Amino acid sequence: MEVKQEVLVIGEILYAKKFYEELKGRYIIKVFDSTKKEFLVEATVKYENVFIDKFDTEVLDALSPAVNVIVVIGDSSKLVDVKAATENDTVASLSSTKGSTKEELEKLELEALNNLDFALITGVPKDPVNKIEEVSEIAANKAINYINESGDIVDLDVTDIHISL
């Protein structure tokens, strides 16, 4: 039995609800809509894997070591301390919030959710803002592990697998 990956969403998905519902079918979605202080108290116990929201040293230090990808929507300087993310061995990807109409905002949310889905599949987000030199290696290793664990392919030489993002 395959174990579903967990995703923490901080805040509300307002527009891309159809794709968000599809993600709920593939992943365990946990929603946290409380204060940063309450989040820090619960972070090491309750939440793992991938997060959407503001990340500084304090938050990153409180998270499980299983957290390796952050996908956020908004101004990177206000949402992610890139230096802290790098020091915590976490790859960050940011989506713009430049949009004023409902259609533009829905498109932005959809792009961020697609990036989240991509990160859960490959182990890395599209267009990371840090750890760029390591992203291809991380994705290749995850692909190799997936192939090896599937058991469908026997004696596959994976030494020449390269992934370009």
Contact map, one row per residue, 1 for C-alpha under 8 A:
111000000000000000000000000000000000000000000000000000000000000000000000000000000000000000000000000000000000000000000000000000000000000000000000000000000000000000000
111100000000000000000000000000000000000000000000000000000000000000000000000000000000000000000000000000000000000000000000000000000000000000000000000000000000000000000
111110000000000000000000000000000000000000000000000000000000000000000000000000000000000000000000000000000000000000000000000000000000000000000000000000000000000000000
011111000000000000000000011100000000000000000000000000000000000000000000000000000000000000000000000000000000000000000000000000000000000000000000000000000000000000000
001111100000000000000000001100000000000000000000100000000000000000000000000000000000000000000000000000000000000000000001000000000000000000000000000000000000000000000
000111110000000000000000001111000000000000000011110000000000000000000000000000000000000000000000000000000000000000000000000000000000000000000000000000000000000000000
000011111000000000000000001111000000000000000011111000000000000000000000000000000000000000000000000000000000000000000000000000000000000000000000000000000000000000000
000001111100000000000000000011110000000000000011111100000000000000000000000000000000000000000000000000000000000000000000000000000000000000000000000000000000000000000
000000111111000000000000000011110000000000000000001110000000000000000000000000000000000000000000000000000000000000000000000000000000000000000000000000000000000000000
000000011111000000000000000000111000000000000000001110000000000000000000000000000000000000000000000000000000000000000000000000000000000000000000000000000000000000000
000000001111100000000000000000111000000000000000000110000000000000000000000000000000000000000000000000000000000000000000000000000000000000000000000000000000000000000
000000001111110000000000000000001000000000000000000000000000000000000000000000000000000000000000000000000000000000000000000000000000000000000000000000000000000000000
000000000011111110010000000000000000000000000000000000000000000000000000000000000000000000000000000000000000100000000000000000000000000000000000000000000000000000000
000000000001111110000000000000000000000000000000000000000000000000000000000000000000000000000000000000000100000000000000000000000000000000000000000000000000000000000
000000000000111110000000000000000000000000000000000000000000000000000000000000000000000000000000000001001100100000000000000000000000000000000000000000000000000000000
000000000000111111110000000000000000000000000000000000000000000000000000000000000000000000000000000000000110110000000000000000000000000000000000000000000000000000000
000000000000111111111000000000000000000000000000000000000000000000000000000000000000000000000000000000000000000000000000000000000000000000000000000000000000000000000
000000000000000111111100000000000000000000000000000000000000000000000000000000000000000000000000000000000000000000000000000000000000000000000000000000000000000000000
000000000000000111111110000000000000000000000000000000000000000000000000000000000000000000000000000000000000010010000000000000000000000000000000000000000000000000000
000000000000100111111111000000000000000000000000000000000000000000000000000000000000000000000000000000000000000010000000000000000000000000000000000000000000000000000
000000000000000011111111100000000000000000000000000000000000000000000000000000000000000000000000000000000000000000000000000000000000000000000000000000000000000000000
000000000000000001111111110000000000000000000000000000000000000000000000000000000000000000000000000000000000000000000000000000000000000000000000000000000000000000000
000000000000000000111111111010000000000000000000000000000000000000000000000000000000000000000000000000000000000000001000000000000000000000000000000000000000000000000
000000000000000000011111111110000000000000000000000000000000000000000000000000000000000000000000000000000000000000000000000000000000000000000000000000000000000000000
000000000000000000001111111100000000000000000000000000000000000000000000000000000000000000000000000000000000000000000000000000000000000000000000000000000000000000000
000100000000000000000111111100000000000000000000000000000000000000000000000000000000000000000000000000000000000000000000000000000000000000000000000000000000000000000
000111100000000000000011111110000000000000000000000000000000000000000000000000000000000000000000000000000000000000000000000000000000000000000000000000000000000000000
000111100000000000000001111111000000000000000000000000000000000000000000000000000000000000000000000000000000000000000000000000000000000000000000000000000000000000000
000001111000000000000011001111100000000000000000000000000000000000000000000000000000000000000000000000000000000000000000000000000000000000000000000000000000000000000
000001111000000000000000000111110000000000000010000000000000000000000000000000000000000000000000000000000000000000000000000000000000000000000000000000000000000000000
000000011110000000000000000011111000000000000000000000000000000000000000000000000000000000000000000000000000000000000000000000000000000000000000000000000000000000000
000000011110000000000000000001111100001000000000000000000000000000000000000000000000000000000000000000000000000000000000000000000000000000000000000000000000000000000
000000000111000000000000000000111110000000000000000000000000000000000000000000000000000000000000000000000000000000000000000000000000000000000000000000000000000000000
000000000000000000000000000000011111011000000000000000000000000000000000000000000000000000000000000000000000000000000000000000000000000000000000000000000000000000000
000000000000000000000000000000001111111000000000000000000000000000000000000000000000000000000000000000000000000000000000000000000000000000000000000000000000000000000
000000000000000000000000000000000111111100000000000000000000000000000000000000000000000000000000000000000000000000000000000000000000000000000000000000000000000000000
000000000000000000000000000000000011111110000000000000000000000000000000000000000000000000000000000000000000000000000000000000000000000000000000000000000000000000000
000000000000000000000000000000000111111111000000000000000000000000000000000000000000000000000000000000000000000000000000000000000000000000000000000000000000000000000
000000000000000000000000000000010111111111100000000000000000000000000000000000000000000000000000000000000000000000000000000000000000000000000000000000000000000000000
000000000000000000000000000000000001111111110000000000000010010000000000000000000000000000000000000000000000000000000000000000000000000000000000000000000000000000000
000000000000000000000000000000000000111111110000000000000000000000000000000000000000000000000000000000000000000000000000000000000000000000000000000000000000000000000
000000000000000000000000000000000000011111111110000000000000000000000000000000000000000000000000000000000000000000000000000000000000000000000000000000000000000000000
000000000000000000000000000000000000001111111111000000000000011100000000000000000000000000000000000000000000000000000000000000000000000000000000000000000000000000000
000000000000000000000000000000000000000111111111000000000000011100000000000000000000000000000000000000000000000000000000000000000000000000000000000000000000000000000
000000000000000000000000000000000000000001111110000000000000000000000000000000000000000000000000000000000000000000000000000000000000000000000000000000000000000000000
000000000000000000000000000000000000000001111111000000000000000000000000000000000000000000000000000000000000000000000000000000000000000000000000000000000000000000000
000001110000000000000000000001000000000001111111100000000000001100000000000000000000000000000000000000000000000000000000000000000000000000000000000000000000000000000
000001110000000000000000000000000000000000110111110000000000001101100000000000000000000000000000000000000000000000000000000000000000000000000000000000000000000000000
000011110000000000000000000000000000000000000011111000000000000101111000000000000000000000000000000000000000000000000000000000000000000000000000000000000000000000000
000001110000000000000000000000000000000000000001111100000000000000111110000000000000000000000000000000000000000000000001000000000000000000000000000000000000000000000
000000111100000000000000000000000000000000000000111110000000000000001111000000000000000000000000000000000000000000000000000000000000000000000000000000000000000000000
000000011110000000000000000000000000000000000000011111000000000000000111100000000000000000000000000000000000000000000000000000000000000000000000000000000000000000000
000000001110000000000000000000000000000000000000001111100000000000000011100000100000000000000000000000000000000000000000000000000000000000000000000000000000000000000
000000000000000000000000000000000000000000000000000111110000000000000001000001110000000000000000000000000000000000000000000000000000000000000000000000000000000000000
000000000000000000000000000000000000000000000000000011111111000000000000000000111000100000000000000000000000000000000000000000000000000000000000000000000000000000000
000000000000000000000000000000000000000000000000000001111111000000000000000000111001100000000000000000000000000000000000000000000000000000000000000000000000000000000
000000000000000000000000000000000000000000000000000000111111100000000000000000001001100000000000000000000000000000000000000000000000000000000000000000000000000000000
000000000000000000000000000000000000000000000000000000111111110000000000000000000000000000000000000000000000000000000000000000000000000000000000000000000000000000000
000000000000000000000000000000000000000100000000000000111111111000000000000000000000000000000000000000000000000000000000000000000000000000000000000000000000000000000
000000000000000000000000000000000000000000000000000000111111111000000000000000000001100100000000000000000000000000000000000000000000000000000000000000000000000000000
000000000000000000000000000000000000000000000000000000001111111000000000000000000000000100000000000000000000000000000000000000000000000000000000000000000000000000000
000000000000000000000000000000000000000100110000000000000111111100000000000000000000000000000000000000000000000000000000000000000000000000000000000000000000000000000
000000000000000000000000000000000000000000110011000000000011111110100000000000000000000000000000000000000000000000000000000000000000000000000000000000000000000000000
000000000000000000000000000000000000000000110011100000000000011111100000000000000000000000000000000000000000000000000000000000000000000000000000000000000000000000000
000000000000000000000000000000000000000000000000000000000000001111110000000000000000000000000000000000000000000000000000000000000000000000000000000000000000000000000
000000000000000000000000000000000000000000000001100000000000000111110000000000000000000000000000000000000000000000000000000000000000000000000000000000000000000000000
000000000000000000000000000000000000000000000001110000000000001111111100000000000000000001000000000000000000000000000000000000000000000000000000000000000000000000000
000000000000000000000000000000000000000000000000110000000000000011111100000000000000000011100000000000000000000000000000001000000000000000000000000000000000000000000
000000000000000000000000000000000000000000000000111000000000000000111110000000000000000001111000000000000000000000000010001110000000000000000000000000000000000000000
000000000000000000000000000000000000000000000000011100000000000000111111000000000000000001111000000000000000000000000000000000000000000000000000000000000000000000000
000000000000000000000000000000000000000000000000011110000000000000001111100000000000000000011110000000000000000100110000000010000000000000000000000000000000000000000
000000000000000000000000000000000000000000000000001111000000000000000111110000100000000000011110000000000000000100000000000000000000000000000000000000000000000000000
000000000000000000000000000000000000000000000000000110000000000000000011111000000000000000000111100000000001100100000000000000000000000000000000000000000000000000000
000000000000000000000000000000000000000000000000000000000000000000000001111101100000000000000111100000000000000000000000000000000000000000000000000000000000000000000
000000000000000000000000000000000000000000000000000000000000000000000000111111100000000000000111100000000000000000000000000000000000000000000000000000000000000000000
000000000000000000000000000000000000000000000000000000000000000000000000011111111000000000000100000000000000000000000000000000000000000000000000000000000000000000000
000000000000000000000000000000000000000000000000000000000000000000000000001111111000000000000000000000000000000000000000000000000000000000000000000000000000000000000
000000000000000000000000000000000000000000000000000001000000000000000000011111111000000000000000000000000000000000000000000000000000000000000000000000000000000000000
000000000000000000000000000000000000000000000000000011110000000000000001011111111000000000000000000000000000000000000000000000000000000000000000000000000000000000000
000000000000000000000000000000000000000000000000000001110000000000000000000111111100100000010000000000000000000000000000000000000000000000000000000000000000000000000
000000000000000000000000000000000000000000000000000000111000000000000000000111111111100000000000000000000000000000000000000000000000000000000000000000000000000000000
000000000000000000000000000000000000000000000000000000000000000000000000000000011111110000010000000000000000000000000000000000001100000000000000000000000000000000000
000000000000000000000000000000000000000000000000000000000000000000000000000000001111111000000000000000000000000000000000000000000000000000000000000000000000000000000
000000000000000000000000000000000000000000000000000000011001000000000000000000001111111100000000000000000000000000000000000000000000000000000000000000000000000000000
000000000000000000000000000000000000000000000000000000111001000000000000000000011111111111110000000000000000000000000000000000000000000000000000000000000000000000000
000000000000000000000000000000000000000000000000000000000000000000000000000000000111111111100000000000000000000000000000000000000110000000000000000000000000000000000
000000000000000000000000000000000000000000000000000000000000000000000000000000000011111111000000000000000000000000000000000000000000000000000000000000000000000000000
000000000000000000000000000000000000000000000000000000000001100000000000000000000001111111000000000000000000000000000000000000000000000000000000000000000000000000000
000000000000000000000000000000000000000000000000000000000000000000010000000000000000111111100000000000000000000000000000000000000000000000000000000000000000000000000
000000000000000000000000000000000000000000000000000000000000000000111100000000000000111111110000000000000000000000000000000000000000000000000000000000000000000000000
000000000000000000000000000000000000000000000000000000000000000000011100000000000000110011111000000000000000000000000000000110011110000000000000000000000000000000000
000000000000000000000000000000000000000000000000000000000000000000001111000000010100100001111100000000000000000000000000000010011100000000000000000000000000000000000
000000000000000000000000000000000000000000000000000000000000000000001111000000000000000000111110000000000000000000000000000011111000000000000000000000000000000000000
000000000000000000000000000000000000000000000000000000000000000000000011111100000000000000011111000000000000000100000000000000111000000000000000000000000000000000000
000000000000000000000000000000000000000000000000000000000000000000000011111000000000000000001111100000000001001100000000000000000000000000000000000000000000000000000
000000000000000000000000000000000000000000000000000000000000000000000000111000000000000000000111110000000001000000000000000000000000000000000000000000000000000000000
000000000000000000000000000000000000000000000000000000000000000000000000111000000000000000000011111000001001000000000000000000000000000000000000000000000000000000000
000000000000000000000000000000000000000000000000000000000000000000000000000000000000000000000001111100011000000000000000000000000000000000000000000000000000000000000
000000000000000000000000000000000000000000000000000000000000000000000000000000000000000000000000111110011001000000000000000000000000000000000000000000000000000000000
000000000000000000000000000000000000000000000000000000000000000000000000000000000000000000000000011111011000000000000000000000000000000000000000000000000000000000000
000000000000000000000000000000000000000000000000000000000000000000000000000000000000000000000000001111111000000000000000000000000000000000000000000000000000000000000
000000000000001000000000000000000000000000000000000000000000000000000000000000000000000000000000000111111100000000000000000000000000000000000000000000000000000000000
000000000000000000000000000000000000000000000000000000000000000000000000000000000000000000000000000011111110000000000000000000000000000000000000000000000000000000000
000000000000000000000000000000000000000000000000000000000000000000000000000000000000000000000000011111111111000000000000000000000000000000000000000000000000000000000
000000000000001000000000000000000000000000000000000000000000000000000000000000000000000000000000111111111111100000000000000000000000000000000000000000000000000000000
000000000000011100000000000000000000000000000000000000000000000000000000000000000000000000000000000001111111110000000000000000000000000000000000000000000000000000000
000000000000000100000000000000000000000000000000000000000000000000000000000000000000000000000000000000111111111000000000000000000000000000000000000000000000000000000
000000000000000000000000000000000000000000000000000000000000000000000000100000000000000000000011101000011111111100000000000000000000000000000000000000000000000000000
000000000000101100000000000000000000000000000000000000000000000000000000100000000000000000000000000000001111111110000000000000000000000000000000000000000000000000000
000000000000000100100000000000000000000000000000000000000000000000000000000000000000000000000000000000000111111111000000000000000000000000000000000000000000000000000
000000000000000000000000000000000000000000000000000000000000000000000000000000000000000000000010000000000011111111100000000000000000000000000000000000000000000000000
000000000000000000000000000000000000000000000000000000000000000000000011100000000000000000000110000000000001111111110000000000000000000000000000000000000000000000000
000000000000000000110000000000000000000000000000000000000000000000000000000000000000000000000000000000000000111111111000000000000000000000000000000000000000000000000
000000000000000000000000000000000000000000000000000000000000000000000000000000000000000000000000000000000000011111111100000000000000000000000000000000000000000000000
000000000000000000000000000000000000000000000000000000000000000000000010000000000000000000000000000000000000001111111110000011000000000000000000000000000000000000000
000000000000000000000000000000000000000000000000000000000000000000000010000000000000000000000000000000000000000111111111000010000000000000000000000000000000000000000
000000000000000000000010000000000000000000000000000000000000000000000000000000000000000000000000000000000000000011111111100000000000000000000000000000000000000000000
000000000000000000000000000000000000000000000000000000000000000000000000000000000000000000000000000000000000000001111111111111000000000000000000000000000000000000000
000000000000000000000000000000000000000000000000000000000000000000001000000000000000000000000000000000000000000000111111111111000000000000000000000000000000000000000
000010000000000000000000000000000000000000000000010000000000000000000000000000000000000000000000000000000000000000011111111100000000000000000000000000000000000000000
000000000000000000000000000000000000000000000000000000000000000000000000000000000000000000000000000000000000000000001111111000000000000000000000000000000000000000000
000000000000000000000000000000000000000000000000000000000000000000000000000000000000000000000000000000000000000000000111111110000000000001100110000000000000000000000
000000000000000000000000000000000000000000000000000000000000000000011000000000000000000000000000000000000000000000000111111110000000000001100100000000000000000000000
000000000000000000000000000000000000000000000000000000000000000000001000000000000000000000100000000000000000000000000111011111010000001001100000000000000000000000000
000000000000000000000000000000000000000000000000000000000000000000001010000000000000000000111000000000000000000000110110011111110000000000000000000000000000000000000
000000000000000000000000000000000000000000000000000000000000000000000000000000000000000000001000000000000000000000100110000111110000000000000000000000000000000000001
000000000000000000000000000000000000000000000000000000000000000000000000000000000000000000001100000000000000000000000000000011111000000000000000000000000000000000001
000000000000000000000000000000000000000000000000000000000000000000000000000000000000000000111100000000000000000000000000000111111111001000000000000000000000000000000
000000000000000000000000000000000000000000000000000000000000000000000000000000000100000000111100000000000000000000000000000000111111000000000000000000000000000000000
000000000000000000000000000000000000000000000000000000000000000000000000000000000100010000110000000000000000000000000000000000011111000000000000000000000000000000000
000000000000000000000000000000000000000000000000000000000000000000000000000000000000010000100000000000000000000000000000000000011111111000000000000000000000000000000
000000000000000000000000000000000000000000000000000000000000000000000000000000000000000000000000000000000000000000000000000000011111111100000000000000000000000000000
000000000000000000000000000000000000000000000000000000000000000000000000000000000000000000000000000000000000000000000000000000000011111100000000000000000000000000000
000000000000000000000000000000000000000000000000000000000000000000000000000000000000000000000000000000000000000000000000000000000011111111000000000000000000000000000
000000000000000000000000000000000000000000000000000000000000000000000000000000000000000000000000000000000000000000000000000100010011111111100000000000000000000000000
000000000000000000000000000000000000000000000000000000000000000000000000000000000000000000000000000000000000000000000000000000000001111111110000000000000000000001111
000000000000000000000000000000000000000000000000000000000000000000000000000000000000000000000000000000000000000000000000000000000000011111111000000000000000000001100
000000000000000000000000000000000000000000000000000000000000000000000000000000000000000000000000000000000000000000000000011100000000011111111100000000000000000000000
000000000000000000000000000000000000000000000000000000000000000000000000000000000000000000000000000000000000000000000000011100000000001111111110000000000000000000100
000000000000000000000000000000000000000000000000000000000000000000000000000000000000000000000000000000000000000000000000000000000000000111111111000000000000000011100
000000000000000000000000000000000000000000000000000000000000000000000000000000000000000000000000000000000000000000000000000000000000000011111111100000000000000000000
000000000000000000000000000000000000000000000000000000000000000000000000000000000000000000000000000000000000000000000000011000000000000001111111110000000000000000000
000000000000000000000000000000000000000000000000000000000000000000000000000000000000000000000000000000000000000000000000010000000000000000111111111000000000000000000
000000000000000000000000000000000000000000000000000000000000000000000000000000000000000000000000000000000000000000000000000000000000000000011111111100000000010010000
000000000000000000000000000000000000000000000000000000000000000000000000000000000000000000000000000000000000000000000000000000000000000000001111111110000000000000000
000000000000000000000000000000000000000000000000000000000000000000000000000000000000000000000000000000000000000000000000000000000000000000000111111111000000000000000
000000000000000000000000000000000000000000000000000000000000000000000000000000000000000000000000000000000000000000000000000000000000000000000011111111111000000000000
000000000000000000000000000000000000000000000000000000000000000000000000000000000000000000000000000000000000000000000000000000000000000000000001111111101000000000000
000000000000000000000000000000000000000000000000000000000000000000000000000000000000000000000000000000000000000000000000000000000000000000000000111111100000000000000
000000000000000000000000000000000000000000000000000000000000000000000000000000000000000000000000000000000000000000000000000000000000000000000000011111111000000000000
000000000000000000000000000000000000000000000000000000000000000000000000000000000000000000000000000000000000000000000000000000000000000000000000001111111100000000000
000000000000000000000000000000000000000000000000000000000000000000000000000000000000000000000000000000000000000000000000000000000000000000000000001001111100000000000
000000000000000000000000000000000000000000000000000000000000000000000000000000000000000000000000000000000000000000000000000000000000000000000000001101111111000000000
000000000000000000000000000000000000000000000000000000000000000000000000000000000000000000000000000000000000000000000000000000000000000000000000000000111111000000000
000000000000000000000000000000000000000000000000000000000000000000000000000000000000000000000000000000000000000000000000000000000000000000000000000000001111100000000
000000000000000000000000000000000000000000000000000000000000000000000000000000000000000000000000000000000000000000000000000000000000000000000000000000001111110000000
000000000000000000000000000000000000000000000000000000000000000000000000000000000000000000000000000000000000000000000000000000000000000000000000000000000011111100000
000000000000000000000000000000000000000000000000000000000000000000000000000000000000000000000000000000000000000000000000000000000000000000000001000000000001111110000
000000000000000000000000000000000000000000000000000000000000000000000000000000000000000000000000000000000000000000000000000000000000000000000000000000000000111110000
000000000000000000000000000000000000000000000000000000000000000000000000000000000000000000000000000000000000000000000000000000000000000000000000000000000000111111000
000000000000000000000000000000000000000000000000000000000000000000000000000000000000000000000000000000000000000000000000000000000000000000010001000000000000011111100
000000000000000000000000000000000000000000000000000000000000000000000000000000000000000000000000000000000000000000000000000000000000000110010000000000000000000111110
000000000000000000000000000000000000000000000000000000000000000000000000000000000000000000000000000000000000000000000000000000000000000110110000000000000000000011111
000000000000000000000000000000000000000000000000000000000000000000000000000000000000000000000000000000000000000000000000000000000000000100000000000000000000000001111
000000000000000000000000000000000000000000000000000000000000000000000000000000000000000000000000000000000000000000000000000001100000000100000000000000000000000000111
